[in-house]
C-alpha cells in the first residue's frame, strides 16, 4: 500500500509539473518579444524615449494575471524595507559638498564647483567631459535629482526580515550555504566580516526578478571610435534557490535542491553571422568549492565544449569582460578557488549615475556619450577584493555597492601590475510598483587595450522551464 501511495504521489507530481510547464510555455509565447519590436521603441543611438514605458511597459506586455502577481503596495514596501535596513537613503546624504544641489550641470561647472571631484569616484570624475577617444561613455551634461528611497518587492523584504540572523559565516568569513533561505542574508552588515556580508548581499540580489528573458544588443569600439564588434543576443535567466516572487518558491525543482544550484543562464547568439547559433550555458552552484558548470555549444563545429574553471577568466566574445564579470561581479567567494582578502575601504555618499527613469538615458552617435543621464547622491559601500592567487587575471577589484539596496553600480578591476585594467558600469531601471530593478545597459572600458563596449538591454519577467536554459533544447533546430 505504501508503494502505491508513493507511486501515486510521483504521478501527481509529474502531472503537476506538466501542467506548470505547459502553462509556463503558453505564458512566455504569449508575450515573447523580438529585437525588432524593442528597437521600434528605442533606437541604439540618439533616442531619449523611455524603453520601459509606453508600448513596452510591463503592464502592457505581460499577461494581466502575471502582472497582477508581481505588483505590491508601494507605501508598504517603502515602510518595510526601511525597517529592514534601518534607514532611508534621503535621510543620510547631503553632508558632503552640500552646495552642489539638485539641478542641471555641465562639465564646465567643475571649475565653479570643485566639490564634484570629492563627490565622484576618480574614474567617474574623469568621464564628466565631452566624448573623446580613446573610450566611449563620457557625459558632458548631467541632471542631479533629489535622492530617492528605493526598496525591494514585498515578498523579498518579508523574507529578509524573517530570516535576519539565520544566515551564518564560518570562522574565515565564508557563508555556510545551508543556513541561507531567501531574501538578503545580511541586511545590516556589521562585525569582523562586514565586507564579506556586503558581497554576499550582492551575490543574492534579485535584480531582473527570478525568471527573466533578456534581449541584448552590443557594440564594441576601438580607441579611434571605429565600431569593430556588433552583436545581438537572447538570454534566459532563472534563479534556482531562494525564490519568493514566482512559483515554484524556495528551490526551483528537486534537481536544484540536490545539486545546490543557485541560478542558471543561457545566452543564445543571433549575430554577428559567424556567431549565430552559438549557445553559452552557465550553471552556478551555491557550494563555494564546487566549480560552476559552463557549457559552450559551437554551432560551426556542432559540438558542445565543457569549459574549465580557468575559462571563467577568458574574455567574453567581443566584450571587455571575463565570464567572472557577469553583471559586474559574479565570482563566488571561495577559500579554494581564487581566494580574496576582503576589505571595506569606504562607507560614504557619492554622486552616482543611478536608476534611470524608464530607460530614458541614451547614447549619442556623436562622441558616443551618455545623454539624458540623471545622478543622485547615494550612500555606498566601497569594498576592495585583493586576490591572493597571483595566477588570477586581476590583482584586486573595487566594488561600489549601494547601502540601501545592495545594488552594484560600478566595479574597477586592476591587473597584476596594479594598473586599472577594466571597469564595468551598470545602468538600471527601477519599477516602483514591483519593487524591482532591471538592467537597461552596461558600459565596459578596457584601459590596457583601449577598447570599449556598450550593451543595451530590454529585460522582462517570464515563467520559464528548464528548457529555456537547457542546451539540447536551445540548439534544436539551429542551422
C-alpha positions in Angstrom: 0.0 0.0 0.0 2.8 2.4 0.9 4.5 1.8 -2.5 1.1 2.5 -4.2 0.8 5.8 -2.3 4.4 6.8 -3.2 3.7 5.9 -6.9 0.5 7.9 -6.9 2.3 10.9 -5.4 5.1 10.7 -8.0 2.5 10.5 -10.8 0.6 13.5 -9.3 3.9 15.5 -9.0 4.7 14.6 -12.6 1.3 15.8 -13.9 1.5 19.0 -11.9 4.9 19.6 -13.4 3.5 19.1 -16.9 0.7 21.5 -16.2 3.1 24.1 -14.8 5.4 23.6 -17.7 2.6 23.8 -20.3 1.2 27.0 -18.8 4.7 28.5 -18.5 5.4 27.9 -22.2 2.0 29.3 -23.1 2.6 32.4 -21.0 6.1 33.0 -22.4 5.0 32.5 -26.0 2.1 34.9 -25.4 4.4 37.8 -24.9 7.8 36.9 -26.2 9.4 40.0 -27.8 11.9 40.4 -30.6 14.8 42.8 -31.1 12.9 44.5 -33.9 10.0 45.3 -31.6 12.3 46.7 -28.9 14.2 48.9 -31.4 10.8 50.4 -32.6 10.5 51.7 -29.0 14.2 52.8 -28.6 16.9 53.0 -31.2 20.5 52.3 -30.2 21.6 55.9 -30.7 20.1 59.4 -30.1 16.8 58.2 -28.7 15.6 59.6 -25.4 12.3 57.6 -25.2 12.0 55.6 -22.0 12.1 52.0 -23.2 10.4 50.6 -20.1 7.4 52.9 -20.5 4.8 53.3 -23.3 4.2 50.3 -25.5 6.8 48.2 -23.7 5.7 48.9 -20.2 5.3 45.7 -18.2 1.6 46.5 -17.6 1.1 46.3 -21.4 3.3 43.4 -22.4 2.7 41.0 -19.5 -0.5 39.0 -19.4 -2.7 40.6 -16.7 -2.7 37.6 -14.4 1.1 37.6 -14.4 1.5 41.4 -13.9 -1.0 41.3 -11.0 1.2 38.7 -9.2 4.2 41.0 -9.4 2.9 44.3 -8.1 2.5 45.4 -4.5 1.6 48.4 -2.4 4.3 50.9 -2.7 4.0 52.5 0.7 4.0 49.1 2.3 7.3 48.3 0.5 8.9 51.6 1.5 8.0 51.2 5.1 9.0 47.6 5.5 12.3 48.0 3.6 13.3 51.0 5.7 12.6 48.9 8.8 14.7 46.0 7.4 17.8 48.1 6.6 17.3 50.7 9.3 17.3 53.9 7.3 16.0 55.7 4.2 18.7 57.0 1.8 17.3 60.6 1.6 17.9 60.9 5.4 21.6 60.0 5.3 23.0 62.0 2.4 23.7 65.7 1.6 26.5 66.1 4.1 29.5 66.1 1.6 29.8 69.3 -0.5 26.2 70.4 0.3 26.5 73.4 -2.0 26.0 71.0 -5.0 22.3 70.8 -5.1 19.7 69.2 -7.5 19.8 70.8 -10.9 21.4 70.6 -14.3 25.2 70.9 -14.7 27.8 70.7 -17.5 31.4 69.7 -17.3 32.3 73.4 -17.3 30.7 73.6 -13.8 33.6 71.6 -12.4 35.6 74.8 -12.2 32.8 76.6 -10.3 32.1 73.6 -8.1 35.4 71.8 -7.3 33.5 69.6 -4.9 32.4 67.4 -7.9 35.8 65.8 -7.6 35.1 64.8 -4.0 31.5 63.6 -4.8 32.5 61.3 -7.6 35.0 58.4 -7.6 38.1 59.2 -9.7 37.3 57.3 -12.9 33.8 58.7 -12.9 35.0 62.3 -12.4 37.4 62.0 -15.4 34.4 60.9 -17.6 32.5 64.1 -16.7 33.7 65.6 -20.0 32.7 65.7 -23.7 33.0 62.4 -25.6 36.5 61.9 -27.0 38.8 58.9 -27.8 40.0 56.5 -26.6 36.9 55.5 -24.7 33.2 55.8 -25.1 30.9 56.6 -22.2 31.8 60.2 -21.2 29.0 62.6 -20.2 29.2 66.4 -20.8 25.9 67.2 -19.0 24.1 65.7 -16.0 21.0 66.3 -14.0 21.2 65.8 -10.3 17.8 64.7 -8.9 16.8 64.5 -5.2 17.9 61.3 -3.5 15.0 58.8 -3.6 14.2 55.9 -1.3 14.5 52.6 -3.0 13.2 49.3 -1.8 12.6 45.7 -2.7 9.4 43.8 -3.5 7.3 43.0 -0.5 8.0 39.2 -0.5 11.7 39.9 -0.7 11.5 42.3 2.2 9.3 39.9 4.3 11.7 37.0 3.7 14.7 39.2 4.5 13.2 40.3 7.8 12.0 36.8 8.7 15.5 35.4 8.2 17.6 38.0 9.9 20.3 36.2 11.9 19.7 32.9 10.2 22.5 33.1 7.6 25.9 32.3 9.2 29.5 32.8 8.2 32.3 30.4 9.2 35.4 31.4 11.1 37.0 32.6 7.8 34.1 34.7 6.8 32.6 32.4 4.2 28.9 31.8 4.0 27.6 28.5 5.3 25.2 27.9 2.4 22.8 25.6 4.2 21.9 28.5 6.5 20.7 30.7 3.7 17.0 30.5 2.9 15.8 33.6 0.9 15.9 37.3 0.8 19.1 39.3 1.5 21.2 37.4 4.0 22.8 40.4 5.8 20.5 43.5 5.6 22.5 45.3 8.2 26.2 44.3 7.6 28.4 44.5 10.7 31.3 43.0 12.6 34.6 41.4 11.6 33.3 40.2 8.2 31.3 43.2 7.2 32.9 43.3 3.8 32.0 39.7 3.1 28.5 40.2 4.2 28.1 43.1 1.7 29.4 40.9 -1.1 27.0 38.1 -0.2 24.1 40.5 -0.3 25.2 41.4 -3.9 25.5 37.7 -4.7 21.9 37.0 -3.6 20.4 40.0 -5.3 17.0 40.0 -7.0 17.8 42.3 -10.0 15.7 41.3 -13.0 13.5 39.3 -10.7 13.7 35.5 -10.6 12.8 34.4 -14.1 13.8 36.8 -16.9 14.1 37.0 -20.7 16.8 39.4 -21.9 17.2 41.0 -25.3 20.7 42.4 -25.7 22.4 44.5 -28.4 26.1 45.1 -28.1 28.7 47.3 -29.8 32.4 47.4 -29.4 34.7 50.4 -30.2 38.4 50.8 -30.9 40.5 53.6 -29.4 39.7 55.6 -32.6 35.9 55.1 -32.1 35.6 52.6 -35.0 32.9 50.1 -34.4 34.7 46.7 -34.5 32.1 44.4 -32.9 28.3 44.3 -33.2 26.1 41.6 -31.9 22.6 40.6 -30.7 21.8 38.0 -28.1 18.9 36.4 -26.3 19.3 35.4 -22.7 17.2 33.5 -20.3 18.0 33.5 -16.6 16.4 31.5 -13.8 17.0 31.9 -10.0 17.1 28.3 -8.7 17.3 28.9 -4.9 15.8 31.4 -2.5 12.7 32.1 -4.7 10.0 34.2 -3.3 8.4 36.1 -6.2 7.3 33.4 -8.8 6.3 29.8 -8.4 7.8 27.5 -7.5 9.1 29.0 -4.3 12.3 28.1 -2.4 14.1 25.8 -4.8 13.1 25.7 -8.5 13.0 21.9 -8.6 14.5 18.9 -6.9 17.5 18.9 -9.3 18.3 22.4 -8.0 18.0 21.2 -4.4 20.1 18.1 -4.9 22.8 19.8 -6.8 22.8 23.0 -4.7 22.2 25.2 -7.8 22.0 28.9 -7.3 21.0 30.1 -10.7 21.3 29.1 -14.4 21.5 31.2 -17.5 21.7 30.6 -21.2 23.0 33.0 -23.9 22.0 32.5 -27.5 23.9 34.4 -30.2 21.9 35.8 -33.0 24.6 37.9 -34.6 27.3 38.5 -35.9 26.8 35.9 -38.6 29.9 33.8 -37.6 28.5 33.6 -34.0 24.9 32.7 -34.9 23.6 29.6 -33.1 26.4 29.5 -30.5 25.0 29.0 -27.1 26.6 29.6 -23.7 25.1 27.8 -20.7 26.1 28.8 -17.1 25.0 26.9 -14.0 26.3 28.5 -10.8 26.3 26.4 -7.6 25.8 27.6 -4.0 28.5 25.2 -2.8 31.5 27.5 -2.5 34.1 24.9 -3.6 32.1 23.3 -6.4 33.2 24.6 -9.8 30.4 26.1 -11.8 29.3 24.3 -15.0 30.0 26.2 -18.1 29.0 24.7 -21.5 29.5 26.2 -24.9 27.8 24.9 -28.0 29.8 25.9 -31.1 27.5 25.9 -34.0 30.1 25.7 -36.7 31.5 22.5 -35.2 28.2 21.1 -34.0 29.9 20.4 -30.7 29.4 21.1 -27.0 32.5 22.2 -25.1 32.7 21.9 -21.4 34.7 24.9 -20.1 37.2 24.6 -17.3 37.4 26.6 -14.1 40.1 28.8 -15.6 38.0 29.6 -18.6 36.0 32.0 -16.5 38.9 34.3 -16.9 38.6 34.3 -20.7 37.2 37.4 -22.4 33.5 37.1 -23.4 33.4 37.2 -27.2 33.7 40.8 -28.5 33.5 42.3 -25.0 35.9 43.8 -22.5 34.9 41.5 -19.6 35.5 38.0 -18.5 32.9 35.4 -17.5 33.5 36.2 -13.8 32.4 39.8 -14.6 28.8 38.7 -15.4 26.5 41.7 -14.3 29.7 43.4 -13.0 30.8 40.7 -10.5 29.7 37.1 -10.3 32.8 35.4 -9.0 31.9 33.2 -6.0 33.9 33.7 -2.8 35.9 30.5 -2.0 38.9 29.7 0.1 40.0 27.2 -2.5 39.2 28.8 -5.9 41.0 32.2 -6.1 40.5 33.4 -2.5 40.4 37.1 -1.7 41.4 39.4 1.1 38.2 41.5 1.6 38.2 45.0 3.0 35.5 47.6 3.4 37.6 50.7 2.5 34.9 53.4 2.5 31.3 53.9 3.6 30.1 57.3 2.4 27.9 59.1 -0.1 28.8 59.5 -3.7 27.1 61.2 -6.7 26.1 58.2 -8.8 24.6 57.7 -12.3 21.7 55.9 -10.8 18.3 54.3 -11.6 17.3 55.5 -15.0 13.6 56.5 -15.1 12.0 54.1 -17.5 15.3 53.7 -19.5 15.3 57.3 -20.9 19.1 57.6 -20.9 20.6 57.3 -24.4 23.9 57.1 -26.3 24.8 59.8 -28.7 26.1 59.0 -32.2 28.5 61.9 -32.0 31.1 61.2 -29.4 29.3 58.1 -28.1 28.4 60.0 -24.9 25.8 59.2 -22.2 23.0 61.7 -22.6 19.8 62.4 -20.6 21.6 61.0 -17.6 20.5 61.5 -14.0 22.7 61.5 -10.9 21.7 61.0 -7.3 23.6 61.2 -4.0 23.7 57.7 -2.8 25.1 56.1 0.4 27.6 53.5 -0.8 29.9 50.8 0.5 33.3 50.6 -1.3 34.7 47.1 -1.0 38.2 46.1 -2.1 38.9 42.4 -3.0 42.6 41.7 -3.2 43.4 38.4 -5.0 45.6 36.0 -3.0 46.3 33.8 -6.0 48.7 35.5 -8.4 47.6 33.3 -11.3 44.3 35.2 -11.4 43.8 37.9 -14.1 43.1 40.7 -11.6 45.2 41.7 -8.7 42.4 43.5 -7.0 38.9 44.7 -7.6 37.0 47.7 -6.1 33.2 47.5 -6.0 30.8 50.4 -5.4 27.6 49.0 -3.8 24.5 50.8 -2.7 23.9 50.6 1.1 20.1 50.8 0.8 19.6 48.2 -1.9 22.9 46.3 -2.3 22.9 47.1 -6.0 26.4 47.2 -7.6 26.8 50.3 -9.7 30.4 50.1 -10.7 33.5 47.9 -10.5 37.1 48.7 -11.1 39.5 45.8 -12.0 43.2 46.2 -11.7 45.8 43.9 -13.3 48.7 42.1 -11.6 50.9 45.2 -12.1 48.3 47.3 -10.2 47.1 49.2 -13.3 43.5 50.0 -13.8 42.5 47.3 -16.4 38.8 47.2 -16.9 35.7 48.9 -15.5 32.1 47.9 -15.7 29.2 50.2 -15.0 25.6 49.1 -14.7 22.6 51.2 -15.8 19.3 50.2 -14.1 15.7 51.0 -14.2 13.6 50.8 -11.1 9.9 49.7 -11.4 8.2 51.3 -8.3 5.0 49.1 -8.3 7.1 45.9 -8.4 10.0 47.0 -6.1 12.4 45.5 -8.6 15.4 46.8 -10.6 16.1 45.8 -14.2 19.2 46.4 -16.2 18.8 48.8 -19.1 22.5 49.0 -20.1 26.1 48.2 -19.3 29.3 50.0 -20.3 32.8 48.5 -20.3 36.1 50.2 -20.7 39.5 48.4 -21.1 42.3 50.7 -20.1 45.1 48.4 -21.2 43.8 47.6 -24.7 42.0 50.9 -25.1 38.7 49.3 -26.1 35.1 50.0 -25.0 31.7 48.3 -25.2 28.1 49.5 -24.9 25.4 46.9 -24.1 21.7 47.8 -24.3 19.1 45.5 -22.6 15.4 45.0 -22.5 14.6 42.6 -19.7 11.2 41.3 -18.7 9.8 38.7 -16.3 8.6 35.3 -17.7 7.6 32.0 -16.3 10.3 29.7 -17.7 11.0 26.0 -17.6 14.3 24.1 -17.7 14.1 24.0 -21.4 14.8 27.8 -21.5 18.3 27.2 -20.1 19.0 23.7 -21.4 21.5 23.5 -24.3 19.8 20.5 -26.0 16.5 22.5 -26.2 18.3 25.6 -27.4 20.3 24.1 -30.2 17.4 22.1 -31.6 16.6 23.5 -35.0 19.7 25.7 -35.2 21.1 25.6 -38.8 
